[in-house]
Amino acid sequence: MKGARLLAPIAVIALAAVVIAVLAGSLGGTDSDGGKRGKGGGGKAKTERTDEKFYTVEPGDSLTSISNKTGVGVNKLSQLNPELDPQALISGQRVKLR
């Protein structure tokens, strides 16, 4: 009984640590160039306005980050890619830009 009383708080702390690690990794990790992701720029976008027809999804990309990199609005990206699940973008996946 005493062991269970000690095990429960340890399990809660371990779970909290895992959740924090996952959130930190998904929100503030580094991109493929080693720079920090997030607001404020710092790194040069691949293309500001693009004449390309497709964008290839990179690790950590979201529909918003693709929009920021390409200059194509999120709504337009959604219209052009109705089969695209914005919550489950996969590295290497191609996104239509026009």
C-alpha positions as CSV (number, residue, x, y, z in Angstrom):
1,M,0.0,0.0,0.0
2,K,2.8,2.4,0.9
3,G,4.5,1.7,-2.5
4,A,1.4,2.7,-4.4
5,R,1.3,6.0,-2.5
6,L,4.8,6.7,-3.6
7,L,4.3,5.5,-7.2
8,A,1.3,7.7,-8.0
9,P,3.0,11.0,-7.6
10,I,6.1,9.8,-9.4
11,A,3.9,8.7,-12.3
12,V,2.2,12.1,-12.4
13,I,5.5,13.9,-12.4
14,A,6.8,11.6,-15.2
15,L,3.7,12.2,-17.3
16,A,4.0,15.9,-16.8
17,A,7.7,15.8,-17.9
18,V,6.7,13.9,-21.1
19,V,3.9,16.3,-21.9
20,I,6.3,19.3,-21.5
21,A,9.0,17.7,-23.6
22,V,6.5,16.9,-26.4
23,L,5.1,20.5,-26.4
24,A,8.5,22.0,-26.2
25,G,9.6,20.0,-29.2
26,S,6.6,20.8,-31.3
27,L,6.5,24.5,-30.5
28,G,10.1,25.7,-30.3
29,G,12.4,23.2,-31.9
30,T,15.0,23.9,-34.5
31,D,14.5,23.8,-38.2
32,S,16.6,22.0,-40.7
33,D,19.1,24.9,-40.8
34,G,19.6,24.8,-37.1
35,G,17.8,28.1,-36.4
36,K,15.0,28.6,-34.1
37,R,11.4,28.3,-35.4
38,G,8.8,30.8,-34.5
39,K,7.7,34.4,-35.0
40,G,10.0,37.2,-35.9
41,G,11.7,35.9,-38.9
42,G,15.5,35.8,-38.5
43,G,15.9,33.3,-41.3
44,K,15.2,34.1,-44.9
45,A,12.0,32.5,-46.2
46,K,12.4,30.1,-49.1
47,T,10.3,32.3,-51.4
48,E,8.4,35.4,-50.6
49,R,6.2,35.4,-53.7
50,T,6.5,32.3,-55.7
51,D,5.9,31.3,-59.2
52,E,6.3,27.7,-58.2
53,K,3.4,25.3,-58.6
54,F,4.1,23.2,-55.6
55,Y,5.7,23.4,-52.1
56,T,7.3,20.3,-50.5
57,V,6.4,20.0,-46.9
58,E,9.4,20.0,-44.5
59,P,9.6,18.7,-40.9
60,G,7.7,21.1,-38.6
61,D,5.8,22.9,-41.3
62,S,2.2,24.0,-40.7
63,L,-0.3,25.5,-43.2
64,T,0.5,28.9,-41.7
65,S,4.3,28.5,-42.0
66,I,3.9,27.4,-45.6
67,S,1.7,30.4,-46.2
68,N,4.4,32.7,-44.7
69,K,7.1,31.1,-46.8
70,T,5.3,31.1,-50.1
71,G,3.1,34.2,-49.8
72,V,0.0,32.1,-50.6
73,G,-2.8,32.6,-48.1
74,V,-3.9,29.8,-45.8
75,N,-7.5,29.9,-47.3
76,K,-6.1,29.7,-50.8
77,L,-3.9,26.7,-49.8
78,S,-7.0,25.0,-48.3
79,Q,-9.0,25.6,-51.5
80,L,-6.3,24.3,-53.8
81,N,-5.6,21.3,-51.6
82,P,-9.0,20.0,-50.4
83,E,-7.5,16.5,-49.7
84,L,-4.9,18.1,-47.4
85,D,-5.3,17.5,-43.6
86,P,-3.7,20.6,-42.0
87,Q,-3.3,18.7,-38.7
88,A,-1.4,15.9,-40.3
89,L,1.1,17.3,-42.8
90,I,3.8,14.8,-43.8
91,S,7.4,15.6,-44.8
92,G,7.8,15.3,-48.5
93,Q,4.1,15.9,-49.2
94,R,3.5,18.3,-52.1
95,V,1.2,21.2,-51.6
96,K,-0.3,23.0,-54.7
97,L,0.4,26.7,-54.6
98,R,-1.6,27.8,-57.7
